Amino acid sequence: TSIPTVLRSRRGAKDNVDGGAIRDLRGALRVEEHGVVITTRHSTKDAVTEATASGKTPISLVDGPGLVDLLLERGIGIQTRFVPIRRLDT
């Protein structure tokens, strides 16, 4: 099944993602939508608490290292090269 998803990206932002950014996104979502915040920086403790708050629409958070992991896992924007390793025969 597909889930309508709203993405908010924070590429190159000066500040980490805070709880206010999560609340803003959640307020823009329709009932059937899921929210995801992707940032090249990090999420504050307040953002994590807000994103996972009980009784509220959960918001997924993807930070810089998590984004790199996802790209590597899915092979997006990745080029693989095999480099020969030479060693002396003893």
C-alpha positions as semicolon CSV with decimal commas, in nm:
position;residue;x (nm);y (nm);z (nm)
1;T;0,000;0,000;0,000
2;S;0,109;0,356;-0,050
3;I;0,100;0,621;0,219
4;P;0,077;0,986;0,117
5;T;0,394;1,144;0,252
6;V;0,495;1,506;0,298
7;L;0,869;1,572;0,302
8;R;1,038;1,873;0,449
9;S;1,405;1,906;0,371
10;R;1,656;2,119;0,557
11;R;1,962;2,106;0,334
12;G;2,232;2,346;0,437
13;A;2,029;2,491;0,723
14;K;2,232;2,683;0,980
15;D;2,045;2,532;1,274
16;N;1,949;2,182;1,379
17;V;1,586;2,075;1,338
18;D;1,389;2,173;1,648
19;G;1,047;2,090;1,789
20;G;0,894;2,395;1,620
21;A;0,980;2,258;1,276
22;I;0,810;1,931;1,367
23;R;0,498;2,108;1,495
24;D;0,486;2,320;1,177
25;L;0,501;2,014;0,955
26;R;0,244;1,824;1,161
27;G;0,007;2,121;1,139
28;A;0,031;2,115;0,758
29;L;-0,049;1,743;0,728
30;R;-0,388;1,606;0,630
31;V;-0,528;1,314;0,830
32;E;-0,408;1,046;0,586
33;E;-0,057;1,190;0,539
34;H;0,271;1,095;0,702
35;G;0,549;1,350;0,759
36;V;0,924;1,312;0,714
37;V;1,190;1,571;0,794
38;I;1,523;1,520;0,620
39;T;1,819;1,732;0,724
40;T;2,191;1,734;0,657
41;R;2,233;1,848;1,019
42;H;2,083;1,695;1,333
43;S;1,755;1,695;1,525
44;T;1,737;1,840;1,875
45;K;1,606;1,640;2,171
46;D;1,293;1,858;2,155
47;A;1,242;1,759;1,790
48;V;1,277;1,388;1,868
49;T;1,036;1,418;2,161
50;E;0,784;1,607;1,949
51;A;0,820;1,371;1,652
52;T;0,741;1,066;1,866
53;A;0,485;1,225;2,101
54;S;0,206;0,993;2,208
55;G;-0,136;1,072;2,066
56;K;0,005;1,280;1,778
57;T;0,078;1,192;1,417
58;P;0,434;1,055;1,422
59;I;0,694;1,235;1,212
60;S;0,998;1,047;1,083
61;L;1,334;1,218;1,125
62;V;1,633;1,154;0,897
63;D;1,956;1,334;0,988
64;G;2,285;1,363;0,798
65;P;2,437;1,025;0,892
66;G;2,097;0,853;0,852
67;L;2,056;1,009;0,509
68;V;2,396;0,878;0,400
69;D;2,303;0,531;0,530
70;L;1,976;0,537;0,332
71;L;2,151;0,649;0,014
72;L;2,412;0,375;0,048
73;E;2,150;0,112;0,130
74;R;1,939;0,203;-0,174
75;G;2,233;0,271;-0,408
76;I;2,115;0,626;-0,478
77;G;2,383;0,865;-0,602
78;I;2,648;0,604;-0,538
79;Q;2,920;0,482;-0,772
80;T;3,108;0,166;-0,682
81;R;3,465;0,114;-0,798
82;F;3,680;-0,188;-0,734
83;V;4,041;-0,099;-0,671
84;P;4,311;-0,366;-0,691
85;I;4,513;-0,405;-0,375
86;R;4,869;-0,517;-0,430
87;R;5,092;-0,676;-0,173
88;L;5,434;-0,832;-0,183
89;D;5,450;-1,209;-0,215
90;T;5,655;-1,333;0,078
